[in-house]
């Protein structure tokens, strides 16, 4: 399996931006381009700038029991700035192993775990909370297309409560409802560095607009909020949220 992982990367030399796979369908442009583009083409975000290198381990059929060997063979031997682990078979068990390793890591800035099977159970909650209290380097947490429901959202909020480093939190395409959102936002209130919150294509109702409007007033660094695919953009309850975002210079994506 490890040999396959090495072979599947399109760039093997450390220091190069090994961030693309021939079979990858993920957005390949620089994140700075995404931030400055208002078109719906860039409404989803899956990977950090190409200048931040890391072995491309997406689409590598990685399971939980592969994580210890990956840590030993790749992560500890070759310093990385990003862990590209999207489109694999990693569950909470594998996530906990990654969190334990990352607690003492000072180089990883981005953790890309989209398209896996993470639910964020009690053990994952404890592992993530321990990580985010100690590690002040991770800026991007990408958990879109997983199995995160309301309980998982609550656990992420709990883990983020004492964090001061995460800038971008991606929870798109999960199963989060209004209840989960309320618990998540409670943990994110007054976060000093959170710039992006992606909640698109969850199971939010129009009742979430009030929650988000209140949250914005307690989010000093927020620059973009994506709630696309949750409810009708023309709903009258959206008006207050739109105005609040506009007054604070926050880019709101809702279609």
DASUL-V788590 format. One record per pair of residues at least 12 apart in sequence whose C-alpha atoms are under 10 Angstrom apart, sorted by the first residue. I is the first residue (numbers start at 1). J is the second residue. If there is no record, write none. Layout:
I,J + I,J
This chain:
1,60 + 1,61 + 1,62 + 1,66 + 1,70 + 2,60 + 2,62 + 2,66 + 2,69 + 2,70 + 2,73 + 2,74 + 4,57 + 4,60 + 4,61 + 5,55 + 5,56 + 5,57 + 5,58 + 5,59 + 5,60 + 5,61 + 5,62 + 5,70 + 6,55 + 6,56 + 6,57 + 6,60 + 6,74 + 7,60 + 8,21 + 8,22 + 8,23 + 8,55 + 8,56 + 8,57 + 8,58 + 8,59 + 8,60 + 9,21 + 9,22 + 9,55 + 9,56 + 9,57 + 9,58 + 9,60 + 10,22 + 10,55 + 10,56 + 11,53 + 11,54 + 11,55 + 11,56 + 12,54 + 12,55 + 12,56 + 13,53 + 13,54 + 13,55 + 14,53 + 14,54 + 14,55 + 14,78 + 14,79 + 14,80 + 15,51 + 15,52 + 15,53 + 15,54 + 15,55 + 15,78 + 15,79 + 15,80 + 15,81 + 16,50 + 16,51 + 16,52 + 16,53 + 16,54 + 16,55 + 17,49 + 17,50 + 17,51 + 17,52 + 17,53 + 17,54 + 17,55 + 17,56 + 17,81 + 17,82 + 18,50 + 18,51 + 18,52 + 18,53 + 18,54 + 18,55 + 18,56 + 18,57 + 18,82 + 18,84 + 19,47 + 19,48 + 19,49 + 19,50 + 19,51 + 19,52 + 19,53 + 19,54 + 19,55 + 19,56 + 19,57 + 19,58 + 19,82 + 19,83 + 19,84 + 20,47 + 20,50 + 20,55 + 20,56 + 20,57 + 20,58 + 20,84 + 21,56 + 21,57 + 21,58 + 21,59 + 23,58 + 23,59 + 24,58 + 24,59 + 24,86 + 24,87 + 25,46 + 26,44 + 26,45 + 26,46 + 26,47 + 26,86 + 27,41 + 27,42 + 27,44 + 27,45 + 27,46 + 27,47 + 27,48 + 28,45 + 28,46 + 28,47 + 28,48 + 28,49 + 28,50 + 29,42 + 29,45 + 29,47 + 29,48 + 29,49 + 29,50 + 30,47 + 30,48 + 30,49 + 30,50 + 30,51 + 31,45 + 31,46 + 31,47 + 31,48 + 31,49 + 31,50 + 32,48 + 32,49 + 33,49 + 35,196 + 35,223 + 35,224 + 35,251 + 38,251 + 38,252 + 38,253 + 39,253 + 40,228 + 40,253 + 40,254 + 40,255 + 43,198 + 43,200 + 43,226 + 43,227 + 43,228 + 43,253 + 43,254 + 43,255 + 44,144 + 44,170 + 44,172 + 44,198 + 44,200 + 44,226 + 44,228 + 44,253 + 45,142 + 45,144 + 45,168 + 45,170 + 45,172 + 45,198 + 46,84 + 46,86 + 46,112 + 46,113 + 46,114 + 46,141 + 46,142 + 46,143 + 46,144 + 46,170 + 46,172 + 47,82 + 47,83 + 47,84 + 47,86 + 47,110 + 47,111 + 47,112 + 47,113 + 47,114 + 47,140 + 47,141 + 47,142 + 48,82 + 48,84 + 48,109 + 48,110 + 48,111 + 48,112 + 48,139 + 48,140 + 48,142 + 48,168 + 49,82 + 49,110 + 50,82 + 51,81 + 52,80 + 52,81 + 52,82 + 52,108 + 52,109 + 52,110 + 53,79 + 53,80 + 53,81 + 53,82 + 53,83 + 53,84 + 53,108 + 53,110 + 54,75 + 54,78 + 54,79 + 54,80 + 54,81 + 54,82 + 54,83 + 54,84 + 54,108 + 54,110 + 55,74 + 55,75 + 55,78 + 55,79 + 55,80 + 55,81 + 55,82 + 55,83 + 55,84 + 55,85 + 56,82 + 56,83 + 56,84 + 56,85 + 56,86 + 57,83 + 57,84 + 57,85 + 57,86 + 57,87 + 57,88 + 57,112 + 58,83 + 58,84 + 58,85 + 58,86 + 58,87 + 58,88 + 58,112 + 58,113 + 58,114 + 58,115 + 59,84 + 59,85 + 59,86 + 59,87 + 59,88 + 59,89 + 59,115 + 60,85 + 60,86 + 60,87 + 60,88 + 60,89 + 61,85 + 61,86 + 61,87 + 61,88 + 61,89 + 61,90 + 62,85 + 62,86 + 62,87 + 62,88 + 62,89 + 62,90 + 62,94 + 62,116 + 63,88 + 63,89 + 63,90 + 63,91 + 63,93 + 63,94 + 63,116 + 64,88 + 64,89 + 64,90 + 64,91 + 64,92 + 64,93 + 64,94 + 64,95 + 64,96 + 64,97 + 64,98 + 65,90 + 65,93 + 65,94 + 65,97 + 66,90 + 66,94 + 67,90 + 67,93 + 67,94 + 67,95 + 67,96 + 67,97 + 67,98 + 68,94 + 68,97 + 68,98 + 68,101 + 70,98 + 71,97 + 71,98 + 71,101 + 71,102 + 72,101 + 75,101 + 75,102 + 75,105 + 75,108 + 76,101 + 76,105 + 79,105 + 79,106 + 79,107 + 79,108 + 80,105 + 80,106 + 80,107 + 80,108 + 80,109 + 80,110 + 81,106 + 81,107 + 81,108 + 81,109 + 81,110 + 81,111 + 81,137 + 81,138 + 82,107 + 82,108 + 82,109 + 82,110 + 82,111 + 82,112 + 82,138 + 82,140 + 83,98 + 83,108 + 83,109 + 83,110 + 83,111 + 83,112 + 83,113 + 84,110 + 84,111 + 84,112 + 84,113 + 84,114 + 84,142 + 85,111 + 85,112 + 85,113 + 85,114 + 85,115 + 85,116 + 85,142 + 86,111 + 86,112 + 86,113 + 86,114 + 86,115 + 86,116 + 86,142 + 86,143 + 86,144 + 86,145 + 87,112 + 87,113 + 87,114 + 87,115 + 87,116 + 87,117 + 87,145 + 87,146 + 88,113 + 88,114 + 88,115 + 88,116 + 88,117 + 89,113 + 89,115 + 89,116 + 89,117 + 89,118 + 90,113 + 90,114 + 90,115 + 90,116 + 90,117 + 90,118 + 90,146 + 91,113 + 91,116 + 91,117 + 91,118 + 91,119 + 91,120 + 91,121 + 91,124 + 91,146 + 91,147 + 92,116 + 92,117 + 92,118 + 92,119 + 92,120 + 92,121 + 92,122 + 92,123 + 92,124 + 92,125 + 92,127 + 93,118 + 93,120 + 93,121 + 93,123 + 93,124 + 94,117 + 94,118 + 94,124 + 95,113 + 95,117 + 95,118 + 95,119 + 95,120 + 95,123 + 95,124 + 95,125 + 95,127 + 95,128 + 96,120 + 96,121 + 96,123 + 96,124 + 96,125 + 96,126 + 96,127 + 96,128 + 96,131 + 97,124 + 97,127 + 98,111 + 98,127 + 98,128 + 98,131 + 99,124 + 99,126 + 99,127 + 99,128 + 99,129 + 99,130 + 99,131 + 99,132 + 99,135 + 100,127 + 100,128 + 100,130 + 100,131 + 101,131 + 102,128 + 102,131 + 102,132 + 102,134 + 102,135 + 102,137 + 102,138 + 103,127 + 103,128 + 103,130 + 103,131 + 103,132 + 103,133 + 103,134 + 103,135 + 103,136 + 103,137 + 104,131 + 104,134 + 104,135 + 105,131 + 105,134 + 105,135 + 105,136 + 105,137 + 105,138 + 106,135 + 106,136 + 106,137 + 106,138 + 107,137 + 107,138 + 108,135 + 108,137 + 108,138 + 108,139 + 108,140 + 109,135 + 109,136 + 109,137 + 109,138 + 109,139 + 109,140 + 109,141 + 109,165 + 109,166 + 110,137 + 110,138 + 110,139 + 110,140 + 110,141 + 110,142 + 110,166 + 110,168 + 111,138 + 111,139 + 111,140 + 111,141 + 111,142 + 111,143 + 112,140 + 112,141 + 112,142 + 112,143 + 112,144 + 112,170 + 113,141 + 113,142 + 113,143 + 113,144 + 113,145 + 113,146 + 113,170 + 114,141 + 114,142 + 114,143 + 114,144 + 114,145 + 114,146 + 114,170 + 114,171 + 114,172 + 114,173 + 115,142 + 115,143 + 115,144 + 115,145 + 115,146 + 115,147 + 115,173 + 115,174 + 116,143 + 116,144 + 116,145 + 116,146 + 116,147 + 117,143 + 117,145 + 117,146 + 117,147 + 117,148 + 118,143 + 118,144 + 118,145 + 118,146 + 118,147 + 118,148 + 118,149 + 118,152 + 119,143 + 119,146 + 119,147 + 119,148 + 119,149 + 119,150 + 119,151 + 119,152 + 119,153 + 119,155 + 119,174 + 119,175 + 120,143 + 120,146 + 120,147 + 120,148 + 120,149 + 120,150 + 120,151 + 120,152 + 120,153 + 120,154 + 120,155 + 120,156 + 121,148 + 121,149 + 121,151 + 121,152 + 121,153 + 121,154 + 121,155 + 121,156 + 122,151 + 122,152 + 122,155 + 123,155 + 124,152 + 124,155 + 124,156 + 124,159 + 125,151 + 125,152 + 125,153 + 125,154 + 125,155 + 125,156 + 125,157 + 125,158 + 125,159 + 125,160 + 126,155 + 126,156 + 126,158 + 126,159 + 127,159 + 128,155 + 128,156 + 128,158 + 128,159 + 128,160 + 129,155 + 129,156 + 129,157 + 129,158 + 129,159 + 129,160 + 129,161 + 129,162 + 129,163 + 130,159 + 130,162 + 130,163 + 131,159 + 131,160 + 131,163 + 132,159 + 132,160 + 132,161 + 132,162 + 132,163 + 132,164 + 132,165 + 132,166 + 133,159 + 133,160 + 133,161 + 133,162 + 133,163 + 133,164 + 133,165 + 134,162 + 134,163 + 135,163 + 135,164 + 135,165 + 136,163 + 136,164 + 136,165 + 136,166 + 137,164 + 137,165 + 137,166 + 138,163 + 138,164 + 138,165 + 138,166 + 138,167 + 138,168 + 139,164 + 139,165 + 139,166 + 139,167 + 139,168 + 139,169 + 139,193 + 139,194 + 139,195 + 140,165 + 140,166 + 140,167 + 140,168 + 140,169 + 140,170 + 140,194 + 140,196 + 141,166 + 141,167 + 141,168 + 141,169 + 141,170 + 141,171 + 142,168 + 142,169 + 142,170 + 142,171 + 142,172 + 142,198 + 143,169 + 143,170 + 143,171 + 143,172 + 143,173 + 143,174 + 143,198 + 144,169 + 144,170 + 144,171 + 144,172 + 144,173 + 144,174 + 144,198 + 144,199 + 144,200 + 144,201 + 144,202 + 145,170 + 145,171 + 145,172 + 145,173 + 145,174 + 145,175 + 145,201 + 145,202 + 146,171 + 146,172 + 146,173 + 146,174 + 146,175 + 147,173 + 147,174 + 147,175 + 147,176 + 148,171 + 148,172 + 148,173 + 148,174 + 148,175 + 148,176 + 148,180 + 148,202 + 149,174 + 149,175 + 149,176 + 149,177 + 149,179 + 149,180 + 149,181 + 149,202 + 149,203 + 150,174 + 150,175 + 150,176 + 150,177 + 150,178 + 150,179 + 150,180 + 150,181 + 150,182 + 150,183 + 150,184 + 150,203 + 151,175 + 151,176 + 151,179 + 151,180 + 151,181 + 151,183 + 151,184 + 152,174 + 152,175 + 152,176 + 152,180 + 152,183 + 152,184 + 153,171 + 153,174 + 153,175 + 153,176 + 153,177 + 153,179 + 153,180 + 153,181 + 153,182 + 153,183 + 153,184 + 153,185 + 153,187 + 154,176 + 154,179 + 154,180 + 154,181 + 154,182 + 154,183 + 154,184 + 154,185 + 154,186 + 154,187 + 155,180 + 155,183 + 155,184 + 155,187 + 156,169 + 156,171 + 156,180 + 156,183 + 156,184 + 156,185 + 156,187 + 156,188 + 157,180 + 157,181 + 157,182 + 157,183 + 157,184 + 157,185 + 157,186 + 157,187 + 157,188 + 157,189 + 158,183 + 158,184 + 158,185 + 158,186 + 158,187 + 158,188 + 159,184 + 159,187 + 159,188 + 160,184 + 160,185 + 160,186 + 160,187 + 160,188 + 160,189 + 160,191 + 161,184 + 161,185 + 161,186 + 161,187 + 161,188 + 161,189 + 161,190 + 161,191 + 162,187 + 162,188 + 162,191 + 163,187 + 163,188 + 163,191 + 163,192 + 163,193 + 163,194 + 164,191 + 164,192 + 164,193 + 164,194 + 165,191 + 165,192 + 165,193 + 165,194 + 166,191 + 166,192 + 166,193 + 166,194 + 166,195 + 166,196 + 167,191 + 167,192 + 167,193 + 167,194 + 167,195 + 167,196 + 167,197 + 167,221 + 167,222 + 168,193 + 168,194 + 168,195 + 168,196 + 168,197 + 168,198 + 168,222 + 168,224 + 169,194 + 169,195 + 169,196 + 169,197 + 169,198 + 169,199 + 170,196 + 170,197 + 170,198 + 170,199 + 170,200 + 170,226 + 171,197 + 171,198 + 171,199 + 171,200 + 171,201 + 171,202 + 171,226 + 172,197 + 172,198 + 172,199 + 172,200 + 172,201 + 172,202 + 172,226 + 172,227 + 172,228 + 172,229 + 173,198 + 173,199 + 173,200 + 173,201 + 173,202 + 173,203 + 173,229 + 174,199 + 174,200 + 174,201 + 174,202 + 174,203 + 175,201 + 175,202 + 175,203 + 175,204 + 176,199 + 176,200 + 176,201 + 176,202 + 176,203 + 176,204 + 177,202 + 177,203 + 177,204 + 177,205 + 177,207 + 177,208 + 177,230 + 178,202 + 178,203 + 178,204 + 178,205 + 178,206 + 178,207 + 178,208 + 178,209 + 178,211 + 179,204 + 179,207 + 179,208 + 180,203 + 180,204 + 181,199 + 181,202 + 181,203 + 181,204 + 181,208 + 181,211 + 181,212 + 182,208 + 182,211 + 182,212 + 182,215 + 185,211 + 185,212 + 185,214 + 185,215 + 185,216 + 185,218 + 185,219 + 186,211 + 186,215 + 188,215 + 188,218 + 188,219 + 189,214 + 189,215 + 189,216 + 189,217 + 189,218 + 189,219 + 189,220 + 190,215 + 190,216 + 190,217 + 190,218 + 190,219 + 190,220 + 190,221 + 190,222 + 191,218 + 191,219 + 191,220 + 191,221 + 191,222 + 192,218 + 192,219 + 192,220 + 192,221 + 192,222 + 193,219 + 193,220 + 193,221 + 193,222 + 194,219 + 194,220 + 194,221 + 194,222 + 194,223 + 194,224 + 195,219 + 195,220 + 195,221 + 195,222 + 195,223 + 195,224 + 195,225 + 195,250 + 196,221 + 196,222 + 196,223 + 196,224 + 196,225 + 196,226 + 196,250 + 196,251 + 197,222 + 197,223 + 197,224 + 197,225 + 197,226 + 197,227 + 198,224 + 198,225 + 198,226 + 198,227 + 198,228 + 198,253 + 199,225 + 199,226 + 199,227 + 199,228 + 199,229 + 199,230 + 199,253 + 199,254 + 200,225 + 200,226 + 200,227 + 200,228 + 200,229 + 200,230 + 200,231 + 200,253 + 200,254 + 200,255 + 201,226 + 201,227 + 201,228 + 201,229 + 201,230 + 201,231 + 201,254 + 202,227 + 202,228 + 202,229 + 202,230 + 202,231 + 203,229 + 203,230 + 203,231 + 204,227 + 204,229 + 204,230 + 204,231 + 205,230 + 205,231 + 205,232 + 206,230 + 206,231 + 206,232 + 206,233 + 206,235 + 206,236 + 206,237 + 206,238 + 207,231 + 207,237 + 207,238 + 208,227 + 208,230 + 208,231 + 208,237 + 208,238 + 208,241 + 209,227 + 209,231 + 209,237 + 209,238 + 209,239 + 209,240 + 209,241 + 209,242 + 210,237 + 210,238 + 210,240 + 210,241 + 211,241 + 212,225 + 212,227 + 212,241 + 212,244 + 212,245 + 213,238 + 213,240 + 213,241 + 213,242 + 213,243 + 213,244 + 213,245 + 214,241 + 214,244 + 216,241 + 216,244 + 216,245 + 216,248 + 216,250 + 217,244 + 217,245 + 217,248 + 220,248 + 221,250 + 222,245 + 222,248 + 222,249 + 222,250 + 222,251 + 223,245 + 223,248 + 223,249 + 223,250 + 223,251 + 223,252 + 224,245 + 224,249 + 224,250 + 224,251 + 224,252 + 224,253 + 225,245 + 225,250 + 225,251 + 225,252 + 225,253 + 225,254 + 226,251 + 226,252 + 226,253 + 226,254 + 226,255 + 227,252 + 227,253 + 227,254 + 227,255 + 228,252 + 228,253 + 228,254 + 228,255 + 229,253 + 229,254 + 229,255 + 230,254 + 230,255 + 231,254 + 231,255 + 232,254 + 232,255 + 233,253 + 233,254 + 233,255 + 234,254 + 234,255 + 238,254 + 242,254
